[in-house]
Amino acid sequence: MKLIKAFIHHVRAASVVEALADAGYRNLTLHDVKGMLKPINKKRQMDFSDDADGLVISEVRLSLVVEDHEVDAVTAIISTVARVGPHISGYVYVSPVEQVIAIGGPDAASP
């Protein structure tokens, strides 16, 4: 199994989630984060952060666990749908998952 994390522009998150859901991937999480992607609109997206020591924008971190054979399909969906303009629109990271432990009774399903 693999953990896929994608850092994308906030404005593309709903479209990416919809595309993944349409492809059958519904067990995912979204987190609002601050990052350093190139802003789509500097006046509307840029915030100053003392923690980040400068200007940052609102981004979304999307995370999901998939089977090894699903990685190419999922990363293709994210890369295609999350794209915004000619600049880098985000990053996708793929990491191995060593173990999945269901929380709940014996009928609890794995991702």
C-alpha positions in Angstrom: 0.0 0.0 0.0 1.0 3.6 -0.6 0.3 6.9 1.1 -0.3 9.7 -1.4 -0.1 13.3 -0.2 -0.8 16.2 -2.5 -0.3 19.8 -1.8 -2.5 21.8 -4.1 -4.1 25.2 -4.5 -7.1 25.7 -2.4 -9.3 26.7 -5.4 -8.7 23.3 -7.1 -9.4 21.1 -4.0 -13.2 20.5 -4.7 -12.5 19.5 -8.3 -9.8 17.1 -7.3 -12.0 15.5 -4.6 -14.9 15.2 -7.0 -12.6 13.6 -9.7 -11.2 11.1 -7.2 -14.7 10.3 -5.9 -15.9 9.7 -9.4 -13.1 7.3 -9.9 -14.1 5.5 -6.6 -11.6 7.0 -4.2 -13.6 8.4 -1.3 -11.5 7.5 1.8 -9.4 10.7 1.9 -8.6 13.6 4.2 -8.2 17.3 3.5 -6.2 19.7 5.7 -5.9 23.5 5.2 -2.3 24.4 5.3 -0.1 27.4 4.5 2.6 27.0 1.9 4.8 28.6 -0.6 3.2 27.7 -4.0 3.1 30.5 -6.5 -0.1 32.3 -5.9 -2.8 32.5 -8.6 -3.7 36.0 -7.5 -1.2 37.7 -5.2 -3.6 40.3 -3.8 -6.2 37.7 -2.8 -4.1 34.8 -1.8 -1.0 36.1 0.0 -0.8 36.3 3.8 2.2 37.2 5.9 3.2 34.5 8.4 5.7 35.1 11.3 6.0 31.3 11.6 7.0 30.8 7.9 9.1 34.0 8.0 7.4 35.6 5.0 4.5 35.5 2.6 2.5 32.3 2.3 -0.7 31.2 0.6 -3.6 28.9 1.6 -3.1 25.4 0.2 -4.8 22.1 0.8 -3.0 18.9 1.8 -4.9 15.9 0.4 -4.0 12.5 1.8 -5.2 9.0 0.9 -4.0 5.4 1.1 -4.2 3.2 -2.0 -3.1 -0.2 -3.3 0.3 -0.2 -5.1 -1.4 -0.8 -8.5 -3.6 2.3 -8.0 -0.8 4.9 -7.6 -0.4 5.8 -11.2 -4.2 6.3 -11.7 -4.6 8.5 -8.6 -1.5 10.6 -9.2 -2.6 11.2 -12.8 -6.1 12.4 -11.6 -4.5 14.7 -9.0 -1.9 16.1 -11.4 -4.4 16.7 -14.2 -7.2 18.2 -12.2 -5.1 20.3 -9.7 -3.2 22.1 -12.5 -3.6 25.8 -12.5 -1.9 27.8 -15.3 1.6 27.4 -16.6 3.4 27.3 -13.3 3.9 24.5 -10.8 0.5 23.9 -9.3 1.5 21.7 -6.4 3.3 18.6 -5.5 2.4 14.9 -5.0 4.3 12.6 -2.7 4.1 8.9 -2.6 5.3 6.9 0.4 5.1 3.3 1.5 2.7 2.3 4.1 4.1 -0.4 6.4 0.9 -1.3 8.3 -2.8 -0.4 8.4 -4.6 -1.0 11.6 -8.4 -0.6 11.6 -9.9 1.1 14.6 -13.1 -0.7 15.7 -14.5 -4.2 15.8 -13.6 -7.3 13.7 -15.7 -5.9 10.8 -13.8 -2.6 10.5 -12.7 -2.2 7.0 -9.2 -1.2 5.9 -8.7 1.8 3.5 
